[in-house]
Each structure stands twice: as structure tokens, then as C-alpha cells.
């Protein structure tokens, strides 16, 4: 699990070290393969000149209180998923998902906030955190501003909600 941050750094390194192609403003006739810069979209997503922005990444870890009976654990899980949906719909949560290996690191969030303090306030709304079933480890993260499209795209490929 300690290699997860290195994986993200490797992806960022690869993305930042691609050869630059000429950039054209939107509306210009694009050459084949040339990226088209959309200043309106960049501003809407809060992108810097590299198309990136600051987020806060959270590692959800097993908390100190996981002794709930199965009914209470299921209730907390449902409330946790409802909270994820609420934050995503509010534009506060860009990405969320569980790890599938059953380890102590249970999942990740990427919050659409610039500071640890803002992310901390959002984590405190999670019933599983409040119950001690989960804890979060928060880190500032620099990633593509295009992640802001993820929730809308997800709705187009999901047959069922969580």
C-alpha cells in the first residue's frame, strides 16, 4: 500500500514529460492530433496553465471501532454511500472508490477542495467516520482539472446507483 503514492507520482511524471504539441484556441481549425485549448472550460474547472489544479486526496482506512453487528455495519455503509453521493452531487467529491484487497486501506476519495482543512470538514460529515469505523488520511494532490468531468461521465455509464 505504501507504493500507491509513488504510482500517482509516476503517472504525474509521465503526463508532465510528454512532448508539447502546438495548442490551438477552441474555434480554430484543428490540425490532426493537435490539442485544442478551451479557455472557458479551463476557467470553469479551475485549471492552471498546465490544465491542473489542487485537490485533496484521502485514504480511507479501517478505524478503531469496527465491532458493530452486521445490521449496524450495513446501516453505516448505506449512510456512508449516501454521503458520498451527496458530496459528489454538490461538486465536493470528484472521485471515490474502494480497494478490493481487504487491507487496512479501504478506499480513496479525491475532494474538490484546495486545503486539508476543507477536506477535514467534509470527512466529518461521513457517518462511518463519526462512528469510528473509518479514519481518513488527507494529502494535498495536484492533478488534472479534467477530473471535474468524471461525475457527469460516470452517470452516463452506470446502470445502477450505489
N, C-alpha and C positions, 0 to 999 in steps of 0.2 A: 504494500500500500504506500510505502514511502516513495515509490517511484512515480506515483501519479503526478505530483507537481512537475517532475522532470519531463514527463510525457507532454504536458501542456507547454512547457518551455521549449521543447523540441519543435512542437507544431508552430509556435510563435516564431522561432528562429527560422524555420523553413519558409514560413509565409513572408517574413520580412526580408529574406535574402533571395527572392525571386527577381529576375531581371526586370527592369522597368520598361513597360510598354508605353508608347505615347498615349496620353489621356486626352479625350475629347469631351467637350461640354455636351450635355444632352441636347438633342435637336440637331446637332451637326451630323452630316452623313458619315457613318462609322465605317472605318476600314475593317476588313475581316480580322477578327481576333483582338482588335484594339478595344480596351475598356472605355466605357462612356461614363464620365463623371456626372452625377446628378446632384447639383448643389442643394436643391430643395430637399431631397431625400437625406443627404448628409446632415443638413441642419436639423431636420425632423428627428433623426436618430441620435443627434448629439455627437457626430463623428468629428474627429480632428482631421488634419490634412492627410493622415495615413489611412483614414477610414476606420479608426479605432476609437475606443472610449474606455473609461474606467468603470468597472463593475466591482462587486464583492462576491467572491466565491465562498461557499460554505460547505464544509464536510460535515455531514450528519453522522454522528457516532452513537453507539449504544450508550445510554445513560445509566446512572447508578440505580435507578428504580425500574427494573424490568420484571417485577414479580407479580404483576397484575394477573388475575384469572383470565381465561380465554375470552369471556364476554367483555370485560373491561378493556383488554388489549384490542379487541375488534372495534369497540366504540372509539377508543383513542385513535386507531388507524383511520377510521372513517372521518373523524374530526380533523386529523392531520391532512388527509387528502382534500377535504373541503377547504381547508385553509390554503393549501397550495393553489387550488382553483381560484379562490378569491384573490390571492396576490397576483396570479397570472392575469386575471381579467382586469385588475387595477393597473397593470403595467409595471408592477414592482418586482415581479419574478419572471426572468427570461427563460430559465431552463430548470428543470427538476427531474430527478430520476434516481432509482435505487441501484445499488450494486448488487450483483446476483451471486456473489460468492459466500454470503452468510457471515462475513467477517465483522469486526467491530465498526468499521466504516460502512455505514448503512446506505448512504447516498450522497448526492450533491445538489446544491442549489447554485444558481447564478442570479444574484439580485441586481436589479437595475437601479443601483444607488452608488454614490461616489465615496461614501465613508463607512467605516466599520460601525460607527455609532448608529447610522441609519439602518444598517443591516441588523444590528443587535436589537433595535426596537421592533423590527419585523419578526425576528426569530421569537421574540417574547409573546407573539400572538399565536404561536403554534401550541395546541393542547398537548401534544406529545412532549414538547419541551417543558411546558408548565408542570406536567406530571412526572418529569424526570426520566421518562422512557428514552428520550433522545437528548443529546447535547450537540451544540454546533461549534465548530472551529472555523473562524472567519478570516479571510485573507483578501486584501485588495488585489484585483486582477485586471489586466489590460488585454482587451480582446476586440474582435471585430464589432463595429457598431451595427453591422447587418444582422447580428443575433436578434436584434429587436423585431425582426420579421418572423422569428421562429414560432411564436404562439399562434399567429394567424395562419401560417403554413401548416402547423400541426392540426389545426381544426379541419383542414381540407383532406387530411389523410387518415384521421381517426374515425372509425365506425362507431365506437363507443366512448363515452366519457369515463373518467376514473371514479 
